[in-house]
Amino acid sequence: MKIFLPALLTTYLFISAASAKKMTDSSVLKMREPIQKFYVGGATDGALFSMATINRTSSPLIGTGAGPASTNTMSRLRFSYVLNFGFSFNFNFGRHIGAFTGIDMKNIGFIENMNSTIVKRRTYNVGVPVAIKIGNMARKGMYVFLGGGADVPINYREKAFTIRDQKVKFNEWFSDRTPQIMPYVFVGVVLHKGVSLKAQYYPTNYLNPNYTTGGIKPYNGYDVHLMQLSLGYGLRYSKKHNTIKTKTTELKTM
């Protein structure tokens, strides 16, 4: 018995050391989170902060001999959160690259100071974006995206006031006061858990300078370009299915 117990303890320690060495030398398999091939999510627009560059050229008075006068200003900061929503259709080609398109509605526009008068112009736009995604396509992963799209304005509204209690306003459906199609480009990032930040720019004129009412062109000489920053939350409405098969990775320890 005196010989058996030390021998048994020695054998146990030897087997434990051998097992520990085997675990140390072997590869430990670590599972990776599956990637959905396709899912439906929310749009990246939520709270919109927008400004515009306003270039306004006015014709000189007849007989003065002066050239056209031009002014370049920045609009006041505009904030909107009403009716900014939509759906995105996301396609993931692999763990680090994907694409999306969709349909959304946005409340966009600008605020102009005209001497003592403030004029607010806005449109409700229905748009279709197309973009690529680069980064971590996992459910709570972080990635960047960039692309472009086109908006169709469906309702135009204009308000002008000198004193807030005394204002003139009107709105028109499918108005000719703006272009029929507004292309745009954008770049953004989706942070952890779906919070998104996006910058968007409209390279074409927001107003239609050729629009005529009562023999007058109210937007003649205007060249307005919108810039906006949006903060959103990309909800995923699809369940976890139709995933991309991923291989396990080997994590070696010394």
Helices and strands as residue ranges (DSSP letters): H 4-25, E 27-30, E 35-36, E 38-42, E 47-58, E 69-74, E 78-80, E 85-92, E 97-114, E 117-135, E 143-163, E 166-173, E 182-190, G 192-194, E 195-201, E 222-233, E 243-244, E 249-252
